[in-house]
Amino acid sequence: MRTIVYLFLVAACWAGVVETGEAQMIVGHRGASFDAPENTLAAFQEAWKQKADAIEGDFYLTKDGHIVCLHDKTTERTTAGAAKLNPAESTLDQLRDLDVGAWKHEKYAGERIPLLEEVLATVPQTGKILIEIKCGPEIVEPLRVALEKTSLQAEQIVIICFNDEVVKQCREKMPQFKANWLTSYKQNKLTGKWSPDLGKVLKTLGSTGATGLGTQGRDEVVTAEFVREIRKAGVECHVWTVNDPAQAKRYAELGFDSITTDKPAEIRKATLGGES
């Protein structure tokens, strides 16, 4: 009888995990960037308000050695054309002088490009941050120094990047942190084949020592078989950027470790089985 009760309790607990969607970490893409101006403190704070498990931000190294939060190669889009500064060729003061909130809505006027340290400071004790490196290996050492000073625990920080050399160096120089290699896909119009293919993805994961794959949410490529092979390689599976509730449910059912979205609250509701 005790065995039956024990098995029932185990099954109930497992069902609870699946039902509550705890297997999927919901990540606020550039913060809650549907509602607030991306990569600003306002967007990151909004993501936490929407109960995101983690935030994702993009980072460059400035001319004078600071790490700042910005997605594009220049500031043109997020300043509504007011300035077209390249972070690598600009000082922190030049970048901080820009308004990167008003383009989204007047209520965000005055938002500035934040420093990495300021973004890290928004992360609660139970939260995590995905630090996407948008430049090259030149940022690795400054990043290592900056992360040594944070009060966050190692398990709260994940480094992500499309550049395989950056991922490799981060794994070598900061092995205490997880590092995911990111990839998108392109389709050959003549053959219909997608690249990189699964073989190339697995090879890159192996050569970089990446702890996870951050894959574009390209349903044609990311099949159940694709996920099984990535899992066999011993790495985590993460997907970006998913804003459609039905697609989010699909990735939840495939067992992804995290789903990155501009709409944390809506996508969490979808993965929990709520109305979309």
Secondary structure, DSSP 8 states (H G I E B T S, - for coil): -HHHHHHHHHHHHHHHHHHHTTTSEEEEETTTTTTS-TTSHHHHHHHHHTT-SEEEEEEEE-TTS-EEE-SSSSSTGGGTTS----GGGS-HHHHHTS--STTT-GGGTT----BHHHHHTT--TT-EEEEEE-S-GGGHHHHHHHHHS--S-GGGEEEEES-HHHHHHHHHH-TTSEEEEEE--EE-TTT--EES-HHHHHHHHHHHT-SEEEEE--TTT--HHHHHHHHHTT-EEEEE----HHHHHHHHHTT-SEEEES-HHHHHHHHTT---
